[in-house]
Amino acid sequence: MYRVAIADDHALFRHTLALFLKTPGNLDIVTEASNGEDLMKQLSMVGLLPDVFFIDIQMPVMDGRRAAT
C-alpha cells in the first residue's frame, strides 16, 4: 500500500484525483490540502511521510515549489 498526499488549490480537481487514485485499491490518500502551507500542517498532524506527492506548482499562500523543498 502506497501513501499519497495531494495539494491543489482547485477543490474539484483535488477531490476527483483522490477518487481516481483510490479506485485501484493499492493507494491510501493520507491528506488533501488546498495549498503548501495547509499540506505542511496536515502532514505534521498525520505524523508520517507519504510515499508519493501530487503537488500543484501554482497555489496561493505557499506554492508547490516551496512546499516541495
N, CA, C and O atoms as a Tripos MOL2 file, in Angstrom:
@<TRIPOS>MOLECULE
protein
  276   275    69     0     0
PROTEIN
NO_CHARGES

@<TRIPOS>ATOM
      1 N           0.8480   -1.1760    0.0000 N.3       1 MET1
      2 CA          0.0000    0.0000    0.0000 C.3       1 MET1
      3 C           0.8950    1.2410    0.0000 C.2       1 MET1
      4 O           1.7690    1.3830    0.8550 O.2       1 MET1
      5 N           0.6730    2.1250   -0.9510 N.am      2 TYR2
      6 CA          1.4110    3.3780   -1.0390 C.3       2 TYR2
      7 C           0.5930    4.5040   -0.4300 C.2       2 TYR2
      8 O          -0.6120    4.6020   -0.6610 O.2       2 TYR2
      9 N           1.2540    5.3540    0.3510 N.am      3 ARG3
     10 CA          0.5990    6.5230    0.9450 C.3       3 ARG3
     11 C           0.7890    7.7240    0.0220 C.2       3 ARG3
     12 O           1.8910    7.9750   -0.4670 O.2       3 ARG3
     13 N          -0.3100    8.4710   -0.2140 N.am      4 VAL4
     14 CA         -0.3000    9.5730   -1.1730 C.3       4 VAL4
     15 C          -0.8080   10.8520   -0.5140 C.2       4 VAL4
     16 O          -1.7500   10.8230    0.2790 O.2       4 VAL4
     17 N          -0.1670   11.9870   -0.8540 N.am      5 ALA5
     18 CA         -0.6320   13.3060   -0.4290 C.3       5 ALA5
     19 C          -0.9180   14.1330   -1.6800 C.2       5 ALA5
     20 O          -0.1640   14.0850   -2.6520 O.2       5 ALA5
     21 N          -2.0110   14.8880   -1.6450 N.am      6 ILE6
     22 CA         -2.4090   15.7290   -2.7750 C.3       6 ILE6
     23 C          -2.5410   17.1660   -2.2900 C.2       6 ILE6
     24 O          -3.1910   17.4340   -1.2790 O.2       6 ILE6
     25 N          -1.9140   18.0940   -3.0250 N.am      7 ALA7
     26 CA         -2.0660   19.5160   -2.7260 C.3       7 ALA7
     27 C          -2.4040   20.2510   -4.0180 C.2       7 ALA7
     28 O          -1.6110   20.2730   -4.9590 O.2       7 ALA7
     29 N          -3.5820   20.8480   -4.0490 N.am      8 ASP8
     30 CA         -4.0330   21.6170   -5.2070 C.3       8 ASP8
     31 C          -5.0950   22.5900   -4.7370 C.2       8 ASP8
     32 O          -5.9590   22.2320   -3.9370 O.2       8 ASP8
     33 N          -5.0360   23.8230   -5.2300 N.am      9 ASP9
     34 CA         -5.9970   24.8260   -4.7970 C.3       9 ASP9
     35 C          -7.3570   24.6980   -5.4680 C.2       9 ASP9
     36 O          -8.3040   25.3720   -5.0620 O.2       9 ASP9
     37 N          -7.4740   23.8640   -6.4700 N.am     10 HIS10
     38 CA         -8.7580   23.6170   -7.1320 C.3      10 HIS10
     39 C          -9.4050   22.3760   -6.4990 C.2      10 HIS10
     40 O          -9.0080   21.2430   -6.7710 O.2      10 HIS10
     41 N         -10.3950   22.6160   -5.6620 N.am     11 ALA11
     42 CA        -11.0050   21.5470   -4.8630 C.3      11 ALA11
     43 C         -11.5860   20.4270   -5.7200 C.2      11 ALA11
     44 O         -11.4150   19.2520   -5.3970 O.2      11 ALA11
     45 N         -12.2640   20.7720   -6.7970 N.am     12 LEU12
     46 CA        -12.8790   19.7420   -7.6460 C.3      12 LEU12
     47 C         -11.8140   18.8310   -8.2420 C.2      12 LEU12
     48 O         -11.9700   17.6100   -8.2420 O.2      12 LEU12
     49 N         -10.7300   19.4190   -8.7530 N.am     13 PHE13
     50 CA         -9.6440   18.6090   -9.3040 C.3      13 PHE13
     51 C          -9.0190   17.7300   -8.2310 C.2      13 PHE13
     52 O          -8.7690   16.5460   -8.4550 O.2      13 PHE13
     53 N          -8.7680   18.3190   -7.0610 N.am     14 ARG14
     54 CA         -8.1370   17.5880   -5.9530 C.3      14 ARG14
     55 C          -8.9810   16.3910   -5.5270 C.2      14 ARG14
     56 O          -8.4580   15.2900   -5.3560 O.2      14 ARG14
     57 N         -10.2720   16.6000   -5.3570 N.am     15 HIS15
     58 CA        -11.1570   15.5160   -4.9240 C.3      15 HIS15
     59 C         -11.3250   14.4490   -6.0080 C.2      15 HIS15
     60 O         -11.4000   13.2570   -5.7080 O.2      15 HIS15
     61 N         -11.3820   14.8870   -7.2680 N.am     16 THR16
     62 CA        -11.5050   13.9380   -8.3790 C.3      16 THR16
     63 C         -10.2520   13.0800   -8.4950 C.2      16 THR16
     64 O         -10.3390   11.8700   -8.7020 O.2      16 THR16
     65 N          -9.0860   13.7070   -8.3630 N.am     17 LEU17
     66 CA         -7.8300   12.9550   -8.4060 C.3      17 LEU17
     67 C          -7.7690   11.9370   -7.2690 C.2      17 LEU17
     68 O          -7.3640   10.7940   -7.4790 O.2      17 LEU17
     69 N          -8.1660   12.3430   -6.0820 N.am     18 ALA18
     70 CA         -8.1720   11.4250   -4.9360 C.3      18 ALA18
     71 C          -9.1080   10.2520   -5.1900 C.2      18 ALA18
     72 O          -8.7650    9.1050   -4.9020 O.2      18 ALA18
     73 N         -10.2790   10.5350   -5.7220 N.am     19 LEU19
     74 CA        -11.2410    9.4700   -6.0270 C.3      19 LEU19
     75 C         -10.6810    8.5160   -7.0780 C.2      19 LEU19
     76 O         -10.8160    7.2990   -6.9520 O.2      19 LEU19
     77 N         -10.0590    9.0650   -8.1050 N.am     20 PHE20
     78 CA         -9.4580    8.2520   -9.1590 C.3      20 PHE20
     79 C          -8.3370    7.3650   -8.6120 C.2      20 PHE20
     80 O          -8.2390    6.1900   -8.9680 O.2      20 PHE20
     81 N          -7.4990    7.9310   -7.7490 N.am     21 LEU21
     82 CA         -6.3740    7.1690   -7.2020 C.3      21 LEU21
     83 C          -6.8150    6.1010   -6.2090 C.2      21 LEU21
     84 O          -6.1360    5.0850   -6.0660 O.2      21 LEU21
     85 N          -7.9240    6.3020   -5.5270 N.am     22 LYS22
     86 CA         -8.4350    5.3130   -4.5700 C.3      22 LYS22
     87 C          -9.0030    4.0880   -5.2720 C.2      22 LYS22
     88 O          -9.0400    3.0090   -4.6800 O.2      22 LYS22
     89 N          -9.4410    4.2240   -6.5030 N.am     23 THR23
     90 CA        -10.1270    3.1610   -7.2270 C.3      23 THR23
     91 C          -9.3460    1.8550   -7.3080 C.2      23 THR23
     92 O          -9.9280    0.8080   -7.0260 O.2      23 THR23
     93 N          -8.0410    1.8500   -7.6820 N.am     24 PRO24
     94 CA         -7.3360    0.5760   -7.7750 C.3      24 PRO24
     95 C          -7.2230   -0.1780   -6.4480 C.2      24 PRO24
     96 O          -7.1190   -1.4040   -6.4420 O.2      24 PRO24
     97 N          -7.2430    0.5390   -5.3370 N.am     25 GLY25
     98 CA         -7.2080   -0.1290   -4.0470 C.3      25 GLY25
     99 C          -5.8470   -0.2930   -3.4210 C.2      25 GLY25
    100 O          -5.7590   -0.7340   -2.2750 O.2      25 GLY25
    101 N          -4.7630    0.0500   -4.1340 N.am     26 ASN26
    102 CA         -3.4390   -0.1070   -3.5380 C.3      26 ASN26
    103 C          -2.8200    1.2370   -3.1330 C.2      26 ASN26
    104 O          -1.6250    1.3140   -2.8460 O.2      26 ASN26
    105 N          -3.6450    2.2990   -3.1120 N.am     27 LEU27
    106 CA         -3.1790    3.6180   -2.6990 C.3      27 LEU27
    107 C          -4.0210    4.1220   -1.5360 C.2      27 LEU27
    108 O          -5.2420    3.9650   -1.5210 O.2      27 LEU27
    109 N          -3.3530    4.7250   -0.5660 N.am     28 ASP28
    110 CA         -4.0250    5.2930    0.5950 C.3      28 ASP28
    111 C          -3.8030    6.8030    0.5650 C.2      28 ASP28
    112 O          -2.6670    7.2580    0.7030 O.2      28 ASP28
    113 N          -4.8610    7.5840    0.3880 N.am     29 ILE29
    114 CA         -4.7550    9.0360    0.3770 C.3      29 ILE29
    115 C          -4.6800    9.4900    1.8330 C.2      29 ILE29
    116 O          -5.6700    9.4210    2.5610 O.2      29 ILE29
    117 N          -3.4980    9.9550    2.2560 N.am     30 VAL30
    118 CA         -3.3270   10.3440    3.6560 C.3      30 VAL30
    119 C          -3.7490   11.7750    3.9140 C.2      30 VAL30
    120 O          -4.1360   12.1130    5.0320 O.2      30 VAL30
    121 N          -3.6810   12.6390    2.8770 N.am     31 THR31
    122 CA         -4.1130   14.0170    3.0600 C.3      31 THR31
    123 C          -4.4180   14.6850    1.7260 C.2      31 THR31
    124 O          -3.8320   14.3610    0.6930 O.2      31 THR31
    125 N          -5.3570   15.6340    1.7830 N.am     32 GLU32
    126 CA         -5.6780   16.5140    0.6640 C.3      32 GLU32
    127 C          -5.5890   17.9380    1.1930 C.2      32 GLU32
    128 O          -6.2480   18.2790    2.1750 O.2      32 GLU32
    129 N          -4.7720   18.7730    0.5450 N.am     33 ALA33
    130 CA         -4.5620   20.1350    1.0220 C.3      33 ALA33
    131 C          -4.8320   21.1400   -0.0930 C.2      33 ALA33
    132 O          -4.7020   20.8250   -1.2760 O.2      33 ALA33
    133 N          -5.2110   22.3620    0.3060 N.am     34 SER34
    134 CA         -5.5350   23.4020   -0.6660 C.3      34 SER34
    135 C          -4.3420   24.2880   -1.0160 C.2      34 SER34
    136 O          -4.4240   25.0830   -1.9520 O.2      34 SER34
    137 N          -3.2410   24.1670   -0.2860 N.am     35 ASN35
    138 CA         -2.0100   24.9060   -0.6030 C.3      35 ASN35
    139 C          -0.8480   24.2530    0.1570 C.2      35 ASN35
    140 O          -1.0480   23.3400    0.9580 O.2      35 ASN35
    141 N           0.3540   24.7360   -0.1110 N.am     36 GLY36
    142 CA          1.5320   24.1360    0.5090 C.3      36 GLY36
    143 C           1.5710   24.2570    2.0170 C.2      36 GLY36
    144 O           1.9960   23.3310    2.7090 O.2      36 GLY36
    145 N           1.1280   25.4000    2.5310 N.am     37 GLU37
    146 CA          1.1280   25.5900    3.9780 C.3      37 GLU37
    147 C           0.1570   24.6220    4.6590 C.2      37 GLU37
    148 O           0.4700   24.0350    5.6950 O.2      37 GLU37
    149 N          -1.0150   24.4680    4.0610 N.am     38 ASP38
    150 CA         -2.0040   23.5230    4.5790 C.3      38 ASP38
    151 C          -1.4560   22.0930    4.5290 C.2      38 ASP38
    152 O          -1.6880   21.2990    5.4400 O.2      38 ASP38
    153 N          -0.7330   21.7790    3.4650 N.am     39 LEU39
    154 CA         -0.1140   20.4510    3.3340 C.3      39 LEU39
    155 C           0.8640   20.1940    4.4730 C.2      39 LEU39
    156 O           0.8360   19.1260    5.0860 O.2      39 LEU39
    157 N           1.7240   21.1610    4.7610 N.am     40 MET40
    158 CA          2.6990   21.0020    5.8420 C.3      40 MET40
    159 C           2.0090   20.8050    7.1970 C.2      40 MET40
    160 O           2.4280   19.9650    7.9930 O.2      40 MET40
    161 N           0.9600   21.5740    7.4530 N.am     41 LYS41
    162 CA          0.2220   21.4340    8.7130 C.3      41 LYS41
    163 C          -0.4060   20.0530    8.8280 C.2      41 LYS41
    164 O          -0.3110   19.4040    9.8710 O.2      41 LYS41
    165 N          -1.0500   19.6040    7.7480 N.am     42 GLN42
    166 CA         -1.7080   18.2960    7.7850 C.3      42 GLN42
    167 C          -0.7130   17.1610    7.9450 C.2      42 GLN42
    168 O          -0.9720   16.2060    8.6770 O.2      42 GLN42
    169 N           0.4230   17.2560    7.2690 N.am     43 LEU43
    170 CA          1.4300   16.2020    7.3920 C.3      43 LEU43
    171 C           1.9990   16.1340    8.8000 C.2      43 LEU43
    172 O           2.2970   15.0450    9.2910 O.2      43 LEU43
    173 N           2.1530   17.2710    9.4560 N.am     44 SER44
    174 CA          2.6510   17.2440   10.8240 C.3      44 SER44
    175 C           1.6230   16.6240   11.7750 C.2      44 SER44
    176 O           1.9980   16.0020   12.7680 O.2      44 SER44
    177 N           0.3290   16.7890   11.4790 N.am     45 MET45
    178 CA         -0.7120   16.1770   12.3120 C.3      45 MET45
    179 C          -0.8080   14.6760   12.0730 C.2      45 MET45
    180 O          -1.0470   13.9110   13.0070 O.2      45 MET45
    181 N          -0.6220   14.2500   10.8210 N.am     46 VAL46
    182 CA         -0.6940   12.8270   10.4830 C.3      46 VAL46
    183 C           0.4970   12.0880   11.0770 C.2      46 VAL46
    184 O           0.3610   10.9570   11.5430 O.2      46 VAL46
    185 N           1.6720   12.7300   11.0620 N.am     47 GLY47
    186 CA          2.8520   12.1450   11.6740 C.3      47 GLY47
    187 C           3.5830   11.1260   10.8300 C.2      47 GLY47
    188 O           4.4270   10.3950   11.3480 O.2      47 GLY47
    189 N           3.2830   11.0550    9.5400 N.am     48 LEU48
    190 CA          4.0250   10.1560    8.6750 C.3      48 LEU48
    191 C           4.1880   10.7950    7.3110 C.2      48 LEU48
    192 O           3.3870   11.6380    6.9070 O.2      48 LEU48
    193 N           5.2230   10.3890    6.6080 N.am     49 LEU49
    194 CA          5.5080   10.9390    5.2980 C.3      49 LEU49
    195 C           4.9020   10.0460    4.2180 C.2      49 LEU49
    196 O           5.0930    8.8310    4.2380 O.2      49 LEU49
    197 N           4.1780   10.6400    3.2840 N.am     50 PRO50
    198 CA          3.6310    9.8560    2.1700 C.3      50 PRO50
    199 C           4.7570    9.3340    1.2690 C.2      50 PRO50
    200 O           5.8700    9.8600    1.2740 O.2      50 PRO50
    201 N           4.4470    8.3090    0.5150 N.am     51 ASP51
    202 CA          5.3920    7.7710   -0.4560 C.3      51 ASP51
    203 C           5.3870    8.5940   -1.7360 C.2      51 ASP51
    204 O           6.4120    8.7210   -2.4050 O.2      51 ASP51
    205 N           4.2170    9.1580   -2.0770 N.am     52 VAL52
    206 CA          4.0340    9.9080   -3.3230 C.3      52 VAL52
    207 C           3.3070   11.2120   -3.0240 C.2      52 VAL52
    208 O           2.3640   11.2400   -2.2330 O.2      52 VAL52
    209 N           3.7590   12.3050   -3.6690 N.am     53 PHE53
    210 CA          3.1020   13.6020   -3.5550 C.3      53 PHE53
    211 C           2.6130   14.0390   -4.9260 C.2      53 PHE53
    212 O           3.3440   13.9230   -5.9100 O.2      53 PHE53
    213 N           1.3940   14.5380   -5.0020 N.am     54 PHE54
    214 CA          0.8840   15.2320   -6.1790 C.3      54 PHE54
    215 C           0.6930   16.6750   -5.7290 C.2      54 PHE54
    216 O          -0.2220   16.9710   -4.9610 O.2      54 PHE54
    217 N           1.5610   17.5830   -6.2090 N.am     55 ILE55
    218 CA          1.5450   18.9680   -5.7470 C.3      55 ILE55
    219 C           1.4300   19.9120   -6.9390 C.2      55 ILE55
    220 O           2.2360   19.8630   -7.8670 O.2      55 ILE55
    221 N           0.4160   20.7700   -6.8960 N.am     56 ASP56
    222 CA          0.2550   21.8200   -7.8950 C.3      56 ASP56
    223 C           1.3750   22.8410   -7.6980 C.2      56 ASP56
    224 O           1.7030   23.1910   -6.5640 O.2      56 ASP56
    225 N           1.9560   23.3140   -8.7830 N.am     57 ILE57
    226 CA          3.0450   24.2900   -8.6910 C.3      57 ILE57
    227 C           2.5170   25.6760   -8.3250 C.2      57 ILE57
    228 O           3.1290   26.3690   -7.5120 O.2      57 ILE57
    229 N           1.3840   26.0930   -8.9130 N.am     58 GLN58
    230 CA          0.8480   27.4260   -8.6800 C.3      58 GLN58
    231 C          -0.3340   27.3610   -7.7260 C.2      58 GLN58
    232 O          -1.4390   26.9810   -8.1120 O.2      58 GLN58
    233 N          -0.0850   27.7400   -6.4680 N.am     59 MET59
    234 CA         -1.1260   27.7850   -5.4440 C.3      59 MET59
    235 C          -0.9400   29.0450   -4.6160 C.2      59 MET59
    236 O           0.1740   29.5620   -4.5240 O.2      59 MET59
    237 N          -2.0110   29.5500   -4.0120 N.am     60 PRO60
    238 CA         -1.8700   30.7050   -3.1220 C.3      60 PRO60
    239 C          -1.2230   30.2880   -1.7940 C.2      60 PRO60
    240 O          -1.0930   29.0970   -1.5110 O.2      60 PRO60
    241 N          -0.8330   31.2410   -1.0110 N.am     61 VAL61
    242 CA         -0.2320   31.0990    0.3140 C.3      61 VAL61
    243 C           1.1770   30.5070    0.2020 C.2      61 VAL61
    244 O           2.1530   31.2150    0.4490 O.2      61 VAL61
    245 N           1.3040   29.2320   -0.1620 N.am     62 MET62
    246 CA          2.6120   28.6130   -0.3880 C.3      62 MET62
    247 C           2.5000   27.7600   -1.6390 C.2      62 MET62
    248 O           1.6920   26.8320   -1.6890 O.2      62 MET62
    249 N           3.3090   28.0690   -2.6570 N.am     63 ASP63
    250 CA          3.2130   27.3200   -3.9190 C.3      63 ASP63
    251 C           3.8730   25.9480   -3.8050 C.2      63 ASP63
    252 O           4.5170   25.6300   -2.8050 O.2      63 ASP63
    253 N           3.7000   25.1580   -4.8340 N.am     64 GLY64
    254 CA          4.2000   23.7860   -4.8390 C.3      64 GLY64
    255 C           5.7140   23.6740   -4.8030 C.2      64 GLY64
    256 O           6.2560   22.7560   -4.1890 O.2      64 GLY64
    257 N           6.4040   24.6110   -5.4610 N.am     65 ARG65
    258 CA          7.8800   24.5770   -5.4440 C.3      65 ARG65
    259 C           8.4010   24.7510   -4.0130 C.2      65 ARG65
    260 O           9.2900   24.0280   -3.5620 O.2      65 ARG65
    261 N           7.8330   25.7090   -3.3330 N.am     66 ARG66
    262 CA          8.2810   25.9820   -1.9590 C.3      66 ARG66
    263 C           7.9070   24.8400   -1.0230 C.2      66 ARG66
    264 O           8.6810   24.4880   -0.1320 O.2      66 ARG66
    265 N           6.7430   24.2690   -1.2160 N.am     67 ALA67
    266 CA          6.3060   23.1650   -0.3650 C.3      67 ALA67
    267 C           7.1580   21.9160   -0.5720 C.2      67 ALA67
    268 O           7.3530   21.1330    0.3580 O.2      67 ALA67
    269 N           7.6610   21.7310   -1.7770 N.am     68 ALA68
    270 CA          8.4320   20.5340   -2.0990 C.3      68 ALA68
    271 C           9.8680   20.6040   -1.5660 C.2      68 ALA68
    272 O          10.5560   19.5840   -1.5220 O.2      68 ALA68
    273 N          10.3200   21.7710   -1.1690 N.am     69 THR69
    274 CA         11.7120   21.8870   -0.7020 C.3      69 THR69
    275 C          11.8270   21.7620    0.7900 C.2      69 THR69
    276 O          12.9300   21.8380    1.3330 O.2      69 THR69
@<TRIPOS>BOND
     1     1     2 1
     2     2     3 1
     3     3     4 2
     4     3     5 am
     5     5     6 1
     6     6     7 1
     7     7     8 2
     8     7     9 am
     9     9    10 1
    10    10    11 1
    11    11    12 2
    12    11    13 am
    13    13    14 1
    14    14    15 1
    15    15    16 2
    16    15    17 am
    17    17    18 1
    18    18    19 1
    19    19    20 2
    20    19    21 am
    21    21    22 1
    22    22    23 1
    23    23    24 2
    24    23    25 am
    25    25    26 1
    26    26    27 1
    27    27    28 2
    28    27    29 am
    29    29    30 1
    30    30    31 1
    31    31    32 2
    32    31    33 am
    33    33    34 1
    34    34    35 1
    35    35    36 2
    36    35    37 am
    37    37    38 1
    38    38    39 1
    39    39    40 2
    40    39    41 am
    41    41    42 1
    42    42    43 1
    43    43    44 2
    44    43    45 am
    45    45    46 1
    46    46    47 1
    47    47    48 2
    48    47    49 am
    49    49    50 1
    50    50    51 1
    51    51    52 2
    52    51    53 am
    53    53    54 1
    54    54    55 1
    55    55    56 2
    56    55    57 am
    57    57    58 1
    58    58    59 1
    59    59    60 2
    60    59    61 am
    61    61    62 1
    62    62    63 1
    63    63    64 2
    64    63    65 am
    65    65    66 1
    66    66    67 1
    67    67    68 2
    68    67    69 am
    69    69    70 1
    70    70    71 1
    71    71    72 2
    72    71    73 am
    73    73    74 1
    74    74    75 1
    75    75    76 2
    76    75    77 am
    77    77    78 1
    78    78    79 1
    79    79    80 2
    80    79    81 am
    81    81    82 1
    82    82    83 1
    83    83    84 2
    84    83    85 am
    85    85    86 1
    86    86    87 1
    87    87    88 2
    88    87    89 am
    89    89    90 1
    90    90    91 1
    91    91    92 2
    92    91    93 am
    93    93    94 1
    94    94    95 1
    95    95    96 2
    96    95    97 am
    97    97    98 1
    98    98    99 1
    99    99   100 2
   100    99   101 am
   101   101   102 1
   102   102   103 1
   103   103   104 2
   104   103   105 am
   105   105   106 1
   106   106   107 1
   107   107   108 2
   108   107   109 am
   109   109   110 1
   110   110   111 1
   111   111   112 2
   112   111   113 am
   113   113   114 1
   114   114   115 1
   115   115   116 2
   116   115   117 am
   117   117   118 1
   118   118   119 1
   119   119   120 2
   120   119   121 am
   121   121   122 1
   122   122   123 1
   123   123   124 2
   124   123   125 am
   125   125   126 1
   126   126   127 1
   127   127   128 2
   128   127   129 am
   129   129   130 1
   130   130   131 1
   131   131   132 2
   132   131   133 am
   133   133   134 1
   134   134   135 1
   135   135   136 2
   136   135   137 am
   137   137   138 1
   138   138   139 1
   139   139   140 2
   140   139   141 am
   141   141   142 1
   142   142   143 1
   143   143   144 2
   144   143   145 am
   145   145   146 1
   146   146   147 1
   147   147   148 2
   148   147   149 am
   149   149   150 1
   150   150   151 1
   151   151   152 2
   152   151   153 am
   153   153   154 1
   154   154   155 1
   155   155   156 2
   156   155   157 am
   157   157   158 1
   158   158   159 1
   159   159   160 2
   160   159   161 am
   161   161   162 1
   162   162   163 1
   163   163   164 2
   164   163   165 am
   165   165   166 1
   166   166   167 1
   167   167   168 2
   168   167   169 am
   169   169   170 1
   170   170   171 1
   171   171   172 2
   172   171   173 am
   173   173   174 1
   174   174   175 1
   175   175   176 2
   176   175   177 am
   177   177   178 1
   178   178   179 1
   179   179   180 2
   180   179   181 am
   181   181   182 1
   182   182   183 1
   183   183   184 2
   184   183   185 am
   185   185   186 1
   186   186   187 1
   187   187   188 2
   188   187   189 am
   189   189   190 1
   190   190   191 1
   191   191   192 2
   192   191   193 am
   193   193   194 1
   194   194   195 1
   195   195   196 2
   196   195   197 am
   197   197   198 1
   198   198   199 1
   199   199   200 2
   200   199   201 am
   201   201   202 1
   202   202   203 1
   203   203   204 2
   204   203   205 am
   205   205   206 1
   206   206   207 1
   207   207   208 2
   208   207   209 am
   209   209   210 1
   210   210   211 1
   211   211   212 2
   212   211   213 am
   213   213   214 1
   214   214   215 1
   215   215   216 2
   216   215   217 am
   217   217   218 1
   218   218   219 1
   219   219   220 2
   220   219   221 am
   221   221   222 1
   222   222   223 1
   223   223   224 2
   224   223   225 am
   225   225   226 1
   226   226   227 1
   227   227   228 2
   228   227   229 am
   229   229   230 1
   230   230   231 1
   231   231   232 2
   232   231   233 am
   233   233   234 1
   234   234   235 1
   235   235   236 2
   236   235   237 am
   237   237   238 1
   238   238   239 1
   239   239   240 2
   240   239   241 am
   241   241   242 1
   242   242   243 1
   243   243   244 2
   244   243   245 am
   245   245   246 1
   246   246   247 1
   247   247   248 2
   248   247   249 am
   249   249   250 1
   250   250   251 1
   251   251   252 2
   252   251   253 am
   253   253   254 1
   254   254   255 1
   255   255   256 2
   256   255   257 am
   257   257   258 1
   258   258   259 1
   259   259   260 2
   260   259   261 am
   261   261   262 1
   262   262   263 1
   263   263   264 2
   264   263   265 am
   265   265   266 1
   266   266   267 1
   267   267   268 2
   268   267   269 am
   269   269   270 1
   270   270   271 1
   271   271   272 2
   272   271   273 am
   273   273   274 1
   274   274   275 1
   275   275   276 2
@<TRIPOS>SUBSTRUCTURE
     1 MET1         2 RESIDUE 1 A MET
     2 TYR2         6 RESIDUE 1 A TYR
     3 ARG3        10 RESIDUE 1 A ARG
     4 VAL4        14 RESIDUE 1 A VAL
     5 ALA5        18 RESIDUE 1 A ALA
     6 ILE6        22 RESIDUE 1 A ILE
     7 ALA7        26 RESIDUE 1 A ALA
     8 ASP8        30 RESIDUE 1 A ASP
     9 ASP9        34 RESIDUE 1 A ASP
    10 HIS10       38 RESIDUE 1 A HIS
    11 ALA11       42 RESIDUE 1 A ALA
    12 LEU12       46 RESIDUE 1 A LEU
    13 PHE13       50 RESIDUE 1 A PHE
    14 ARG14       54 RESIDUE 1 A ARG
    15 HIS15       58 RESIDUE 1 A HIS
    16 THR16       62 RESIDUE 1 A THR
    17 LEU17       66 RESIDUE 1 A LEU
    18 ALA18       70 RESIDUE 1 A ALA
    19 LEU19       74 RESIDUE 1 A LEU
    20 PHE20       78 RESIDUE 1 A PHE
    21 LEU21       82 RESIDUE 1 A LEU
    22 LYS22       86 RESIDUE 1 A LYS
    23 THR23       90 RESIDUE 1 A THR
    24 PRO24       94 RESIDUE 1 A PRO
    25 GLY25       98 RESIDUE 1 A GLY
    26 ASN26      102 RESIDUE 1 A ASN
    27 LEU27      106 RESIDUE 1 A LEU
    28 ASP28      110 RESIDUE 1 A ASP
    29 ILE29      114 RESIDUE 1 A ILE
    30 VAL30      118 RESIDUE 1 A VAL
    31 THR31      122 RESIDUE 1 A THR
    32 GLU32      126 RESIDUE 1 A GLU
    33 ALA33      130 RESIDUE 1 A ALA
    34 SER34      134 RESIDUE 1 A SER
    35 ASN35      138 RESIDUE 1 A ASN
    36 GLY36      142 RESIDUE 1 A GLY
    37 GLU37      146 RESIDUE 1 A GLU
    38 ASP38      150 RESIDUE 1 A ASP
    39 LEU39      154 RESIDUE 1 A LEU
    40 MET40      158 RESIDUE 1 A MET
    41 LYS41      162 RESIDUE 1 A LYS
    42 GLN42      166 RESIDUE 1 A GLN
    43 LEU43      170 RESIDUE 1 A LEU
    44 SER44      174 RESIDUE 1 A SER
    45 MET45      178 RESIDUE 1 A MET
    46 VAL46      182 RESIDUE 1 A VAL
    47 GLY47      186 RESIDUE 1 A GLY
    48 LEU48      190 RESIDUE 1 A LEU
    49 LEU49      194 RESIDUE 1 A LEU
    50 PRO50      198 RESIDUE 1 A PRO
    51 ASP51      202 RESIDUE 1 A ASP
    52 VAL52      206 RESIDUE 1 A VAL
    53 PHE53      210 RESIDUE 1 A PHE
    54 PHE54      214 RESIDUE 1 A PHE
    55 ILE55      218 RESIDUE 1 A ILE
    56 ASP56      222 RESIDUE 1 A ASP
    57 ILE57      226 RESIDUE 1 A ILE
    58 GLN58      230 RESIDUE 1 A GLN
    59 MET59      234 RESIDUE 1 A MET
    60 PRO60      238 RESIDUE 1 A PRO
    61 VAL61      242 RESIDUE 1 A VAL
    62 MET62      246 RESIDUE 1 A MET
    63 ASP63      250 RESIDUE 1 A ASP
    64 GLY64      254 RESIDUE 1 A GLY
    65 ARG65      258 RESIDUE 1 A ARG
    66 ARG66      262 RESIDUE 1 A ARG
    67 ALA67      266 RESIDUE 1 A ALA
    68 ALA68      270 RESIDUE 1 A ALA
    69 THR69      274 RESIDUE 1 A THR
